[in-house]
Amino acid sequence: MKLSKQVLILLLCCLLVRFTAHAESFGPTGQSNEQSPAAPVQHSPQELQQLVAPIALYPDALVAQILAASTYPAEIVEADRWMQSHSNLKGEELAKEVDKQPWDPSVKALTQFPSVLDNMDKNLSWTSSLGDAYANQQQDVTDAVQAMRQQAHKAGHLNSNEQEKVTTQGNTIIIEPANPEVVYVPAYDPWLVYGDPIVAYPGWYPVPGIFLAGAGIGFGIGFGIGFFGGYGWGWHHWGCDWHGHRVIYNHNTYISHSRTIINRNNFNRGRGNFNHGNAFHGNRPGGGNPGFHGSSIPHFQSGTRSSAFSGFDHGGNVRGFSSRGRSSLGGGSRGGGGFHGGGGGRGGGRHR
């Protein structure tokens, strides 16, 4: 009798151990698989070069500000709308009011260059993709900037002049203002200036003030940065460490704390990306494209911008900002009548 009880107890213990092990193999593992995000997709060098093409020829500090600010696309929208509604502010008065805003220092810095901020707002799908790429492939993005500068230099379009100083350190090209107190934003067609035509980013809108038709580079009005110099987000606080592959802010590596870009997979939901539809007609950016005939203007409806990122809430409701409502390049632009390259009609601290 005692032996039977011992056998029964032993059998029950074995069954309990097997059941527990079987349950654990389903429970925790299934939960882990459910919570773990898929591995982020890495963009190719050609795709990254297409992304940085519109800004690669800007001065280093401006590139740094743009890369950092692109990780805050919703704040870009807020800042640009705020600038529109405060167009009466100039110079130091503008700088003081900008300093009060809750934006990231990089976004505040871009208020010094209204045409650049406007471009990032109008081309919000491109901006958010740039921020996503920089957050996830920082080294590759900085390498792409240098690759595009090399191409522009070989094409004869990137040289020192009265507006900027272009120097070479090994394989690294550095771009700085010729006058450290006056910054000129170069205007060019990002899809033609690098020699071989590049397929335009889907829906990219050529904003007046930074777009110049043709294969060359132009300069318009210079922006004096003295009014903004006393603030921690001003021009002289930014730079690019090309060898360290990083943006520099206040002599340290800039680290974005944006809640928008958490991981590539969540961020890519609901907006355009490189694999969206047949935007490239089966061709990779930068490669040959039978359907591309050197046209610098992408095909899209006038008066609209990509709404792929509209509706994203971050620090405020962005849904009401989904449409710009401009009907043409020359109509209603903040850059004043016609194109003057690199400028923007409103820009406190503008050099006269």
C-alpha positions, 0 to 999 in steps of 0.5 A: 500500500505504501509503495503504491502511494509513493509511485502515485506521488512520484507520477503526479510530480513528474506530470506537474513538472512536465506541465509547468515546463510546457506552459512556460514554453508557450507563455513567456516566449509568446509574450516576448515575441509579441512585445519585441519590435521587428528589426529596423530596416536600413536605408541604402547609401543611395537612399540616404544620399537622396534624403540629404541632397537638399541640405548637403551643400549648406554650411556645416552648422546649418546642416547640424541644426537641420539634422537635429531638428528633423527628429522633431517634425511636429515642432517644425510645424508648430514653429513655422506656423508660429513664425507666420503668425508673428511676422511682425517680429524682427531682430532681437525682439524676434529672438527674445520671443523665440527663446520663450517657446518650448521647442528643442534648441535645434528648432529654435535655431532654424527660426534664424532661417525662415526659408529653411524652416518653411521648406522643412514644414512644407516637405514634412514627409521628407523631414520626418524621413530625414529625422528617422534616418539620422536617429537610426543611421547617424554615421551613414547619414553623415557619410551621405552628406560628404558623398554628395559634397564630393559629387558637387565639387567634382561637378564644379559647383562647390567652391569658395566664394564671397558667401562661403568658404569651402575647405578640404581635409583629406576626404572631408569637405567643410563649408563655413560662412565666408563672414562668420557673422553673416550666413548665406543659405545656398539655393540649388536644385538638389536633383541636378546640382550633383552632376548625374541627375537624382530622382526627386524625393516623392512629393518634394516641393521646391520652396522659394528661397532655397530652390534654384532651377538649373545645375548651379548654386546661387545665393541671395540675401545673407542672414546676420546672426548677431541678434541670436548670438546671445542665446544658447541655441544660436548659430555658434553653438552648432557644428558637425564632427565629420570624423566622429559622425555626429552633430555637435551642440555646445561642444558636446554630442547632440542627443535628440530626446524626441518622443516622435522617433522611438523606433523606425517601425512605429515611426514609419507607419502611416507615412511615405517611405522609400518603398511606397508604391512605385514612386521610383518606377522600379529604380533605386534613387541615384540610379538610372531611370528611364522615366527621368528626363532631368526635370527638376520639379516632381509631379504633384498637385499645386497648393498641397504638400505631402500629408503623410505625416499630418495628424500626428500629435506631439506636444500639440495638435498638428491635425489642423496643419495638414494643408499649406494652401499655396497655389504656385512657387511665386504666389504668396511666398514669404520670400517676397516677390520672386526668387532671391535665393537663400533668403526669405523676406522675413528674417529678423537679424537679416544682413543689410 
